[in-house]
Amino acid sequence: MTRYDTFVEDDTVYVGSDDGPIPIGPLVDIVETVGGPAWKITYTAAEKRRYPDMETDDEGLVVDVVDMLNAMTHSEQFVETLAAHPTTVPEADTISPRAGLFVGKLLENLETGVS
């Protein structure tokens, strides 16, 4: 199964594909959308009660968002879906639909880790 890398070039985030790099959006916009360049790992009291055997040794660690972004790889299906989304930023938004889809996956990885 082919996986496609994420990379940053000239302050723009790209995802690789068989047809060449797919531009996602400006790095600064993506980092700002997830809340800044650092992500602190936290667990709520409810999560700890619900999953008492959950490993929480990483609580309090700070993850570099750009490092996480660069560690992400993507399935062919996700890459095709990214490519199909527009890159134009709607008037009422701050990022494009393509960047929004990518940010959603980045947030998921920040919250759960890269598998």
C-alpha positions in Angstrom: 0.0 0.0 0.0 1.5 3.3 -1.1 1.7 6.1 1.4 2.4 9.8 0.4 4.5 12.1 2.4 3.8 15.6 3.7 6.5 18.3 3.2 7.0 22.0 3.4 8.7 23.9 0.7 8.9 27.7 0.4 6.5 28.1 3.4 3.8 26.1 1.7 2.6 22.6 2.8 2.4 19.9 0.1 1.3 16.3 0.0 3.0 14.0 -2.5 1.1 12.2 -5.2 1.7 10.1 -8.2 1.0 13.2 -10.3 3.4 15.4 -8.3 3.1 17.5 -5.2 -0.4 18.8 -4.2 -0.3 22.2 -2.6 -2.3 22.4 0.6 -1.8 25.9 1.8 0.5 28.3 3.6 2.3 26.8 6.6 1.6 29.8 8.7 -2.2 29.5 8.1 -2.2 25.8 8.9 -0.2 26.2 12.1 -2.4 29.1 13.2 -5.6 27.1 12.5 -4.5 24.3 14.9 -3.7 26.9 17.6 0.0 27.7 17.1 3.4 26.0 16.7 3.2 23.9 19.9 0.6 21.3 21.0 0.5 20.2 24.6 -0.6 16.7 25.3 -3.4 16.6 27.8 -6.0 14.2 29.1 -9.3 15.2 30.7 -10.4 13.8 34.0 -13.3 12.1 32.2 -10.9 10.4 29.8 -8.8 9.1 32.7 -11.9 7.8 34.5 -13.3 6.1 31.3 -10.0 4.5 30.3 -8.2 3.8 33.6 -5.6 1.6 31.9 -4.7 4.3 29.4 -1.1 5.3 29.3 -0.8 9.0 30.2 3.0 9.2 30.7 3.1 11.7 27.8 0.8 14.1 29.5 2.3 17.6 29.6 4.8 16.9 26.7 4.8 19.6 24.0 4.7 18.5 20.4 6.1 20.6 17.6 3.2 21.0 15.1 5.5 21.3 12.1 7.4 18.2 13.1 4.1 16.3 13.4 3.0 17.7 10.1 6.2 16.5 8.4 5.8 13.0 9.9 2.3 12.6 8.4 1.8 10.2 5.5 -1.4 9.6 3.6 -3.3 6.9 1.8 -4.0 7.2 -1.9 -7.7 7.7 -1.2 -7.0 10.6 1.2 -4.7 12.2 -1.4 -7.3 11.9 -4.1 -9.9 13.5 -1.8 -7.4 16.3 -1.0 -6.8 16.9 -4.7 -10.6 17.1 -5.4 -11.1 19.9 -2.8 -10.8 23.5 -3.9 -7.8 25.7 -2.8 -9.7 29.0 -3.0 -10.5 30.5 0.4 -14.2 31.2 0.8 -14.9 34.8 1.8 -16.2 33.8 5.2 -13.3 31.5 6.0 -9.6 31.8 6.7 -8.4 28.6 4.9 -9.4 26.7 1.8 -11.6 23.5 1.9 -8.4 21.5 1.0 -6.4 23.0 3.8 -9.4 22.4 6.2 -9.5 18.7 5.3 -5.7 18.5 5.9 -6.0 20.4 9.2 -8.7 18.0 10.4 -6.3 15.1 9.9 -3.4 17.0 11.5 -5.6 17.7 14.6 -6.5 14.0 14.7 -2.9 13.1 14.7 -2.0 15.7 17.3 -4.8 14.3 19.5 -4.1 10.6 19.0 -0.5 10.4 17.6 0.7 9.2 14.2 0.1 5.5 13.8 
